[in-house]
Each structure stands twice: as structure tokens, then as C-alpha cells.
């Protein structure tokens, strides 16, 4: 079986469950060494067992993305150990309050943006030298249809995901003349804990799973992926080019 990520080093945030866990397993199956980052050590150890069971390898990083000093140290540590970072899947995120926009507290607003936007910016800033050392670095940022639908009561989450998309497109423009490619991924409704929290009355068995999405993440993470600054829309099964105002 061909392993499209053989010899690659992949950092996955939010790796202990949901999309992050499925991606970590798929990356390992495809030949990558997975640097799995999450807050929960126990869940990371379970993931490590599963990765070993399929013949893969992983390094576990129990870390809260709110820990700014730890994020700053992460990039240099990756560089020292492997001399590069080939894949960054910035998957970790939170839903935040589902309430009228002006009812969200400053603390709730700050938590959503610190986790969904600022932490990813800090992470990118930390690991950029390691990404630049790769011959075909791939950055994957998780977005959401909420960034475009702007539904009532989804304000902090929707706005944070719109900011993530702007960050991804900006970084893609800044790295356009390098081998690095940046993609945003809209997973759509999947059978995850966040989806259950957002839609408590929904039957989860009607939804696709993170494991269904994972092969597409492997493709985007592969050295032969050529597109950048765009959105892979999983529900539509295709890459979308963000529309610019005329």
C-alpha cells in the first residue's frame, strides 16, 4: 500500500477526539509521524495505542493552546528534534455561547477568539521556521459554514471562523512564492461532540463521521497538493475559491 505521507512530520491540534483524532490516525496510517497535541493526557495515550496498533508512530504533547509560553517553545522543539514540520492541522476550537451577539460576556467572547483565532496565530508564528524547512509544507485550518451563513445566535463562533479564513488567505498570499500551501477545510455537520452541543436534538446517526473526512485531509496534506488560499468544502466534495468583492 502506498503511503503518501511517508517521512512527513504532522502536528495535529485537538488530536484527542473528533476530527483531530481521526486525522491523526489517518496521517499515521499514511506514513506520517504524528505530533499529537491536546489538553487530555489520557486521551492522547489512547490515541498513541491506536496509532501503534496500525504500525504508526506518534509523539504526545499534552498542552493547552491557551498556554502562550508553551506554544512559543513548541516550534523550536520541533525544529530541534526533526529539523522541519511538514504538516500543521490546526483543528482545535470551541463553539462558545449560542446567544444573541450582544448577550455574550466579554469573557466568553475573549475565550472563543483566544482559542479559535489567536492561539492558531501564535501556533503558526511558532512553527513557521520548521514549516519553511520542509520541501512541501501544508497548513490546514479548520473553518465552518457558519463563517458565511452568519446565523442568529452564532455570533462569536461565526465571526471567529471568518477571522480564521482571513488568516489563512492572508498567509497563503504571503507564502505564494514558496512551496508552502495553505488550505481551509469546512467539514460540515459531522458526528462530533461540538456538533452535539450545537444541535442537541439532531440524530447523530444521520451525520457523516470524522473518519469520512480524514482521507481528504490526507490528500490536502500530501506533497502533491497544489492549491492554496482556498476552502475545501467537504459537504460539497470540492474546493471553493473565496469570492472577492468586485
N, C-alpha and C positions, 0 to 999 in steps of 0.2 A: 504493500500500500504506500502510495506517495505521501510524503509529509511536507506540505507546503511551507511550514514554519520551522523546519529543521534548522537548528543552530541559532534561532532567534531568541531574544530575551524579551518577555512581555510582562509589563506591570499592569495589574488589574486592581482597581479600587472597588470597594464594596463587594469583595470576592467571596464573602461567606454565604451568600444566598442569592436567589433570584437570577437576574441576568448576569451579574458578576460571576457567580458560581458556575453557571452553565458555560460562560465564555472561558473561564479558567480551565475547565475540563476539556473543552473543545480545542483550546490553544495547546494544551499539553498533549492531547491526542494527535494534534497536527505537528508535533515535534518541538514546540517551544519550551524553554524553561520559564515557568510562570513565577513571577514575584507577586504573591497574593497578599493584598492589603485589606484589612478590615479591623473593626474595633474588638471583635469577639475571638479570643484565642481558641476556645473550644471548637467553634465552628470552623476556624481555619485548620485546626488539626484534623477534623473530619474530612475536610476538603483534601488535605495532604494525603490522607489514607486512600481516598478515591483516586487521586492522581497517580499515586504509586501503584495502585491496583491495575491501572491501564498502561503501566510501563513508563509513565512520565515523571518529571521532576519539578519540584517547587521549592521556593524559599518563602517562608511565612513572615509577614510584617504586621504584628498587632499594633495598630496605630490609629488614632482618631484624627481625621482630617482637620479638626479644629486646633490641633497641636502645631502651631506655626514653626517653632524651633525644630520639631521632628521632621516636618516636611522639608525644611531648609537643608537638613542633614541627609535626606534620602537620596537626592540626586548625586551628590559627591560619593555616597556609599555605593551606589550602583556603578558609578564610573570606576571607582577603585576596584570593585570586585570583578566586573565584566568588561570594562572599557567601552561600554556602549549601552544603549537602550533602543531596541528595535520597534517596540510596540507600547503605546500608552493607551489603555482603555480607561477613560475617566468616567466610570459608571456610577459611583456613589452619589446619592442625592436623597433629599427628603421632600415630602409633599407639602408640609406646612399647614396652616389653618385654611379650612374651607369656609369662608365667611365673607361678608361684604368687605370690599377693599379697605374702607376707612375704619373697619372694626378690628382689623389686625393690630395687635400691640406692637410697639417698636421692637420689643424683644423677639417676638415671633417673626417679624419682617427681617430683622438682622440675622436670625438663625437660618432662615431659608437662603438668604443671599450669601452668608458666610459659607454655608455648606455647598450650595449648588453652583455658585459663581466664584467667589473669592478663593475658596480652597483649591478649585481647579486652576485658577490663575497662578496661585502660589506653587502648585504642583508642577505646572508647565514651566514656570520660571526656574524651579529647582532642577528639573531633569533635562532642560534644553541642551546643555553641553553633551550629555550622554546621547540624546536623540541625534544631535549633529554629528556624533561619531559613528552613527550607523550608516550603512550604504543605502538603506531604503527604509527610513523611519516612517512609522504610521501612527498618527494621533487620531483616536476615535473619541468623540464627545457625545454623550447621550442627551438627546433633546426630546421633544414631545410635541404632539399635535396641539397641545394646549398653548404653545408659543404663538400659534397662528389663529386658533379659534377664539381665544380671549373670552371664555365663557364667564358668566356671572359667578362670583364667589371663589374663583380660582386664581385671584389676582397675584399674590406673591409667587406662587409656583409658575404661572404662565409668564410673568414678567422675568423671572429668573431664567427660564428656559430660552426666552427670546434673547436675553443677555448672553447665554452660552452660545447660541447660534452666531451672534455678532462677534463674539470672541473667536470662534472657530473660523469664520470667514476672514476676519482680520489677520489671524495667524497664517491662514492659507495664503493670503496676499503677500504677507511678509516673507514667506518661505517659497514663493512661486518659482524661484530660480535654483532651488536646491532639490535634492532627492526626496525630501520630506513631503508627505501628503497628509492633509487634514480632512477628516470627514465627520459629519454629524449623522447620527442614526436616530430615527424616530421608530421605536419599537412597536408603537400602537398598543392596544389593550392586550396585555399578556397575563398569565396566571401567576401573579406575584403578590407579595404582602402589601405593597403600596397600592396596587390596583384594588385589592380587597378593602383596604382602608378608605379609598376614594369612592368606591361603588359597593357598599355593603350588601345591597340587595341583589347583586348580579350573581348568576350561576357561574362559578369559575370553570366548570367543565365545558362551557361554550367558548372558552378562550383558547388561543394558541399558547404555547409554553415558551419559556426562555430557551429551552433546548431546540425549539423550532427555529429561533432566531440565530442561534450560535453559529451554524455553518456560514451564514452571511457575514458575521463578524470575522471569522477566519479568512474569508475571501478578501475583505477590506484590509485586514492586517497583513496580507501577503505581499511579498516584494513586487509582484507583477501588477498590483493595483495601481491604476494610472490617474484616477480622478482626484481632485482636491477642491475644497471650498464648497462642497455640495452636501445634500442631505440624502441618505439612503432611507427611503420610506418603506418599512417592512410591510405594512398593510397593503401597499400598492405594488410591492415587489420590484421597485425600480428606484433609480437615482433621480432626484429632482434638483434642478438648478434654481437657487433662490431668485425670485423676481425682483429686479431693481426698478425703482420709480423712473418713469420716462421724463 
